Amino acid sequence: MLIDPNAYGGLLVTAFAIHIMTSGDGVKLLRGWVSTLATITLAGGIIMTFSRSSWIGLFLVLLTLLLTNPSRLLKIGMGFSVAFGALLLYKGTAYLDV
C-alpha cells in the first residue's frame, strides 16, 4: 500500500473524511489539540502523495462538507495552510518545481 501513492492517498482521504465529518458532532472521536494535529498530519500526507485521484476525492469530501456544514471549512483551511507551510519549511521549494 505504501508503494502506490494513489492507494495511500485514497486511504488518507478516507481517514480525513471520517475525521472531519465526526469532528463537529456532539460526540467527537478526537478532541482538542489531538484533533488539530490529526487534521494537519492528514492534510500534509494528502498534499505529499501528489495523487490526483486523492485530490479529487478530497475535493468531493470538502464539497460535501461545504453543503452540510460550511462553518467547519475554516478549520480545514487552516489545517491545510499549516501543512503546506510546514512542507515548504521542510523541503523548501523542491516540491514546487514538479
Secondary structure in CASP SS format (residue, H / E / C, confidence):
PFRMAT SS
TARGET T0000
AUTHOR 0000-0000-0000
METHOD secondary structure of the structure
MODEL  1
M C 1.00
L C 1.00
I C 1.00
D C 1.00
P H 1.00
N H 1.00
A H 1.00
Y H 1.00
G H 1.00
G H 1.00
L H 1.00
L H 1.00
V H 1.00
T H 1.00
A H 1.00
F H 1.00
A H 1.00
I H 1.00
H H 1.00
I H 1.00
M H 1.00
T H 1.00
S C 1.00
G C 1.00
D C 1.00
G C 1.00
V C 1.00
K C 1.00
L C 1.00
L C 1.00
R C 1.00
G H 1.00
W H 1.00
V H 1.00
S H 1.00
T H 1.00
L H 1.00
A H 1.00
T H 1.00
I H 1.00
T H 1.00
L H 1.00
A H 1.00
G H 1.00
G H 1.00
I H 1.00
I H 1.00
M H 1.00
T H 1.00
F C 1.00
S C 1.00
R H 1.00
S H 1.00
S H 1.00
W H 1.00
I H 1.00
G H 1.00
L H 1.00
F H 1.00
L H 1.00
V H 1.00
L H 1.00
L H 1.00
T H 1.00
L H 1.00
L H 1.00
L H 1.00
T H 1.00
N C 1.00
P H 1.00
S H 1.00
R H 1.00
L H 1.00
L H 1.00
K H 1.00
I H 1.00
G H 1.00
M H 1.00
G H 1.00
F H 1.00
S H 1.00
V H 1.00
A H 1.00
F H 1.00
G H 1.00
A H 1.00
L H 1.00
L H 1.00
L H 1.00
Y H 1.00
K H 1.00
G C 1.00
T C 1.00
A H 1.00
Y H 1.00
L H 1.00
D H 1.00
V C 1.00
END
